Structures are given as C-alpha cells and as structure tokens.
Amino acid sequence: MDIITTATCGIMSGTAAIMHFKVAEPGKFKKAKIDLILYGTSKSMENPDYGGGFLLKDILKRKEIEVIIETDSKTIKTSLTLMRLKPLR
C-alpha cells in the first residue's frame, strides 16, 4: 500500500480552534463560562468574504479581536489577543 501525503496552505474542514470563555463572575449566570468551537471553513454572518480561517490568521498575527457573545438575555462584548489566550493543560 502506498500512502501519499500532501500539504496545502489553504484552510480545510478539519481546521478548528476550541476556545473557553469566562463571561461573568460566578452567580450572575447559571453558567459563568462557555465553550466555543471555531471552524476554519465557517463564514461570517456579517461579511461573507471573511471567515474562520481569516479569524484564526488574524489571531496568530497578534491582532486584537472583538468578541461579541449573545445570550437569551444579555450581550457581552470583550476582546482577545493571542497573548491573552491560555493553552489547555
């Protein structure tokens, strides 16, 4: 059996980031933290020319990213940078 491996610089369906956000201090919400999965192939709802791959690239370029989390009762706005992201241990 031959195995062929190829490489690409493009975003593929398996490209994703898993993020965990603290949205409030304990007691303000039933859950004070949320999990987010960002797929590289996802598209922006506001700008179809911008998607998950571009967002991941901007994070890696150390750009400040505006994060808006909408719940049933509240909208939370914050920002993140690569330096503020903490790896899972």
Steps between C-alpha positions, in 0.01 A plus 500: 500500500629845410419799715508843346513806721431843361524840660305815435501852633122516468248458779343154501194357673709355782644839595345617825566676829332415828471794738365530853374844611419633844195720443422608856585457862338197666141566609407744221409223255409137536821429310784752537708344221428389145679282245538605139610296200618712208525311172743632242242458224224693679378826350433831668131585532579868436772470234488191274853579374639449853490168680651279764828454315553875478412537868752233602761670282427839662534346848836351404610840365436630856218730393243601761174318430159631608285226653124538530311226686122517480288308750123494538512786746831681455768604252858484622776685317867440563821469302776246478856481377732205457682601818175485702419148379616229737577148380312205649702296744 
